[in-house]
Amino acid sequence: MDKCSTDRTSGIVSSYEHLLRSNKFPVGCNGVNIQFVSEQDLSMYEAINKGFLMASGDIYAWIDADDVYCLGAFETISMVLKKYPKVLWLKGITSYIDETSAVYKEGDCLLYQQDWIREGLYGPILNFIQQDSVF
C-alpha cells in the first residue's frame, strides 16, 4: 500500500516483481504474490488495514519501505509457529540499520504483557511494540 509517493517506490516494486517472475530472486517458500496499490487514503492505519484485507495466508506482518527482514526470519517464524500452534503472534528483535542496510544498533529482546497490550499502555506510556518484527 502506497500513498501516491513520488520517490522510487513504484520502480523498486516493479523490479522485484520482474525478478520474481523471471526466477532470478531466490524464494524459499511456496510462492510470493505482490499486489502494489498506490492511492490516497485517510491515514497510515487505513492503508495498513486495506493491505491486510487484501492479504491471504496464515501469517501476517508489515514493514515500511525502508525496513528489511534478516536472512532466515521467515523460516524461523514458520518453524516456531509450527512447533507451537497455540501461539497467536510473535515479536522478534528490532535492530536499526542505516541507508546501506548496515546494522548500527542491535535491538533488545523485550517481553510484553498481554493485559497491558489490551489496555493500550505500549506506546503512550511504555516502549512501543515495533511493528517491523511482529508476525
N, C-alpha and C positions, 0 to 999 in steps of 0.2 A: 504494500500500500504506500503510495507516494502522493504527496500534496503538491502536484504540479511543479516539482523542483526544477530549477534552472541549472543545476550542476550536472555532473556526468552520470547520474544515477541510471537514466534510461539506457545509455550506451553500455554501462557496466553490466546491467541485467541482460541486455541483448548478447553481449559477448559470452556470458555464462550459458545462456540458452544455446548458442551456437556450439560451444564446447561440449555441452551435454548431448545434443543431437548428433554430433559427429564422433561421439565416444572418445573424445580427447581429454576428458576430465574424469579421473577415477571416481567411481561411485561404488561404495561397499555396502549397498543395500538393494532392495528390490526395484528401486527407481526413484527419480526425483521429478516432480512436476512444478514448473514455475508459472505462476499467474501474476503478471505485473499490471497493477491498476494505478493510473495517475489521474487523480481528480481532486477537486476541492472537497473538504469535509469540515465539520464544525470544530474538531479538536483531534489531537493525537489519539485520544481514547476511542473516539468514533472510528477512526481509521483502523486501530488495532481490533476492535470488535468486528468491523467489516471483514477484516482478514481472517479472524477465527471462524466467522460464519461461513466463509468460502472454503475453509480447510477441511481436509478429510484425514483420517488416520487415528491412531491410538495415542500418540504422544504429540503434545503441542508446546511450542516455545516461540518467542520472538526476540529478535535482536535488531538494533538500529543499524543503519547503513555503514557506520564506521566501527562496528563491533565484529569480532571473529570468534569462532569456536576453536578450542585446542584440538590438535590431532588426536583422534580416538575418543572424543567426547561422546559422539552418538553411540558408538559401540559400548562404552561404559554405561551410559544411561539405559540402553536396551538390556544389557546384562543385569543390571540392578533391578529393573522393573520386572524382568522375567523371574529372577530369583526370589523377589519379594512382591508377589502380586497384590498384596493389600496396600502397598504404598501408592498414594494418590498423586503426590508431587515430590520432586527432588530439587534441592538447591545446591548448586556447585559453588566453587570458589571463583570470584571475580578478580582477575588480575587486570592491571592497567597497562595499555600499550601506547606507543607514540605513532606518528604518521607512517612509519615504516613497519608497523606491527611488531616492533621490539618491545618486550616487557620491561617496563621501568619500575613497576611496583607490584610485588606479589600480594594477592589478596589474603584475607583471613578466613578461616573456617568458622562461620557464625552459626549458632543454633537459634531457632525461632520457636516461640511457644504458640501453639495453635490458638489458644484463647486470646492472646494478645494480638494475633493477626486478625481474628474476627472482630476485636474491639477497635481495630484501626490504629493501633499505637505505633506501628512501624512507619517511619517517615516523619510524621509530625513531632513525635516525642523520642522515639528510639531510632537506631540505624535503619536506613531504607533497606528493603529487600531488593537487591539488584536483579532486575528482570532478565539481564543477559545471561544468567546462569540458572534460570528456573525452567524446569520441564514439568 
